[in-house]
């Protein structure tokens, strides 16, 4: 799951981004352990990229360490502040595992879905542009 060859990615610590002309923010996840600090920095990066717009996110997941409970709660609270919807593309089982970890006690505050097929994910997220 690599970006198109002609795309200049905006580099971040936990993900690299491409804000497409169609209004979808594409994220290529990296695998450092998520912390409140690097999630806060990542949110600031996303806000700069999108000019503070709340946008739909298509994220290509990578295997990463499970963050601590405080970080999971913080991350879940931040989602609706930057994203209108989120779709995850990953190997079978990975995104379901991540969703179960983050949203065990409470469902996500934004529409969220996962796919193993890139094209299906793109079709689903387009409704939130």
MORA-V718860 format. One record per residue. N is the residue number from 1. D_CENTER is the distance of its C-alpha to the mean C-alpha in Angstrom with 1 decimal. Layout:
BEGIN
[[N D_CENTER] [N D_CENTER]]
END
This chain:
BEGIN
[[1 14.1] [2 15.0] [3 14.7] [4 17.9] [5 20.8] [6 21.6] [7 18.2] [8 18.2] [9 14.8] [10 14.2] [11 14.1] [12 12.5] [13 13.2] [14 10.0] [15 8.5] [16 10.3] [17 9.7] [18 11.8] [19 12.5] [20 14.6] [21 17.8] [22 16.8] [23 14.5] [24 11.2] [25 8.7] [26 7.9] [27 6.0] [28 8.2] [29 7.6] [30 10.9] [31 12.8] [32 14.3] [33 14.7] [34 12.5] [35 15.0] [36 15.4] [37 16.5] [38 13.8] [39 11.1] [40 13.6] [41 14.1] [42 10.5] [43 10.5] [44 13.8] [45 12.7] [46 10.2] [47 13.2] [48 15.5] [49 13.8] [50 13.7] [51 17.0] [52 15.9] [53 15.0] [54 12.6] [55 10.8] [56 9.1] [57 5.7] [58 6.2] [59 4.4] [60 7.6] [61 7.9] [62 10.9] [63 13.3] [64 13.1] [65 15.3] [66 15.1] [67 14.9] [68 17.9] [69 18.3] [70 18.3] [71 14.9] [72 13.4] [73 15.2] [74 14.3] [75 10.5] [76 11.1] [77 13.5] [78 11.4] [79 8.7] [80 11.6] [81 12.7] [82 10.1] [83 8.5] [84 11.1] [85 9.3] [86 6.3] [87 7.4] [88 6.9] [89 9.6] [90 11.5] [91 15.1] [92 16.9] [93 16.4] [94 13.5] [95 10.8] [96 13.7] [97 14.6] [98 11.3] [99 11.5] [100 15.2] [101 14.8] [102 12.6] [103 14.4] [104 17.8] [105 19.8] [106 18.1] [107 16.1] [108 12.8] [109 13.8] [110 11.8] [111 12.2] [112 10.0] [113 11.1] [114 11.0] [115 13.1] [116 14.8] [117 15.9] [118 14.1] [119 16.6] [120 16.3] [121 12.5] [122 13.4] [123 16.3] [124 14.7] [125 12.1] [126 15.0] [127 16.7] [128 14.4] [129 15.3]]
END
